[in-house]
Amino acid sequence: MLRSYLRLVAASLMACAVVLYMGSCGEVEVGHTHEHEHKHAEEATNTTSAEQELQKENPSEVSAEQLERAIRNFETGNIAAAQQAVETIAKTYKLGTPELRKRAGETLARHAMEDPSPEKRALAMRWMGVDPQDALEVALLVSKDKEPIVVAAACEVLGWATGNPKARARLQELAEYPDQTIRAAATHALTDWYRGGGREGYEKLVKFLGDPKGDASAKAALALHQSRRKAIPVLIEALQSEKNPRTRAAAAITLACICAGINPTQQKFAEAAQSQRLEGNPHKAIMDGLEPMIRALRNDPAAEVREACAQGLGYLGSEKAAKPLAEALKDPNVNVRRRAASALITVPAKSVQAQIEQALATDSSADVRRYAAEALAWIGDSSVVPALTKALKDPAPQVRLYAAQALGKLGDKRATTALVELFNDPDEDVRWEAVEAVSKLRDPQARDALLAALNDPSPMVSTAAENALRALGIATTRGLHLKKG
């Protein structure tokens, strides 16, 4: 059963806004100069998305008649007609003769600044981006438009010209704008530049982390993640010194995503979940972020930062994190305790088994208790069986379910009697998991209970019981039980 793994991964992805599979990050080179990074960023902006769309077309010249017809359609038609017409105008602006280029450019500029429709102003501005350097002065003027969608289009064009100091300066102003549409568009336009801008650029990106407006935080996190090792020192500094706790928390998660890698426990965990790698070759976890996240987990006054660090330590999977995570099982904030318990699933936790068992037995949160049950299962030896057996009587169905799952995984027949008692549990999922666990134990003493479970009102449970009986060598049909041989 993979529900625990899937839920853990889903929660992680939502928190860091970065699509990541543990260990999927490839090795990175760290010796590049800032000049090379700037060049890379500028090259990445040479071809705009509007230009890419034009390149799908036949690059032959547009005639004067075709251009004039497109201009009329743009000016007199609705937005759908304008969207079709503007491609012809932009194609001429990019590929036409000097005379027609001038006519097309003047048309796009006029409509970007003066058209009464905000949608058409935005459309004209965006398509001027097929030649962002020529469109720069228009984009600077349009960036003062009153309509956010128009300013966002100007940000897109300015972003393709971030090598120009005026474009970059204007985008930096707009990135502080109160409207979230404008703020997000400007941030998005700046991320490539900042990513290639060395330490100063990374520091700018960090300022957007944790920003609740628009998707600025997610875009900054992605850009920093793409920078890999080069961004680690700035993220560590942010985790230690940023005043805004949201920024510190987002820095912790981004740091963890960069540092995440393969270790033996995580490898077993991923194999059990039948995970697929998304990219590249696996690499060992980068431990640069380990000590900073441990310190913040222990000392940061903000619960959201401690929670992020607990989650991040689970990504690194180092045994050195076991004790700090076990201490966090007593954190006053339930979210921190929950993250600490879930992190101990992928961190070698034998040394803190007693603390996990205590959390399983006494924590007020069912979520914490269920993750504690899972963490005990991944310790992987029979010494955890008594604590998990006791958890089969937990008042929360999810805890009983995961305790049953853990006992099935361990395969210790001492749990048979307690698991069979769950065949009468009021929760269908718990009954099913208990039958599945007993099936893995293959204990003949469960025969009569499994036969009785054939009559369970849930088809899911009765089918599991039938399969378990077959695993014991007992052929059966509903209402008729025949022992093989």
ABEGO torsion letter per residue (X at the ends): XAAAAAAAAAAAAAAAGBBBBBGABBBBBAABBAAAAAAAAAAAAABBAAAAAAAABBABBBBAAAAAAAAAAAAABBAAAAAAAAAAAAAAAAABBAAAAAAAAAAAAAAAAABABAAAAAAAAAAAAABAAAAAAAAAAAAABABAAAAAAAAAAAAAAAABAAAAAAAAAAAABABAAAAAAAAAAAAAAAAAAEAAAAAAAAAABGBABEAAAAAAAAAAAAAEAAAAAAAAAAAAABABAAAAAAAAAAAAAAABBBBAAAAAAAAAAGBBBABEBBBBBBAAAAAAAAAAAAABABAAAAAAAAAAAAAAGBAAAAAAAAAAAABABAAAAAAAAAAAAABBAAAAAAAAAAAAAABABAAAAAAAAAAAAAAGBAAAAAAAAAAAABABAAAAAAAAAAAAAAGBAAAAAAAAAAAABABAAAAAAAAAAAAAAGBAAAAAAAAAAAABABAAAAAAAAAAAAAAGBBBBBGBBBBBX
